[in-house]
């Protein structure tokens, strides 16, 4: 495993495992862990729906 950097939201260490980055690279070249990225996507979806949570 190779340390790539730190999540922009929670500061968790993010690694490359078996040649694959475990996380999300944003357009502004910052990186986030999958947990923070999923939470941000869910929060954005809630805001788009007028505060209603996602129903799956």
N, C-alpha and C positions, 0 to 999 in steps of 0.2 A: 504494500500500500504506500502511496505517495501523497503527502500532505499538499493540497492545492491552495487552500486558503481558509477563510472563515466566513460563516453565514453573516450576511449584512444585518440580519434581524436579531439573532440570538447568540452570535459569536461562536457557534459550534464549529469544531474543526471539520473540514470537508476534504475527502480523499478521492484518489483515483484507485479503483480496485479492478484488477485484471484488465487494465487498459480503458476502463470506462469511468467517467466522472460520476460520482454519486451526489447529485444535487442539481440545481437549476442555474443556468447562466442567463442573465437578463440582457436586454438590449443595451443597457448602459455599461455592460461588462462587469457588473457586480454579480456575486453568487449568493445563493441561498440554499439551505438544506431543504429537503423535500417536505418536511413538516411545516416549516414556515411558508413555503411556497403554496402548499395546499390550503393553509389557513388564509393566506392573502387572497387566493382565488375564491374561496368560499365567502370571505368578507366582501369582495368586489361583487360577487353574484347577489348577495343579500342587498347591497346598496342599489344595484340595478333593478331589483324587484321591490323597491320601496320599503325595504326593511323586513321583507318576508324571507325566512330561511329557505334554503334549497330543499326541495322535496324530490327524493330519488326513488 
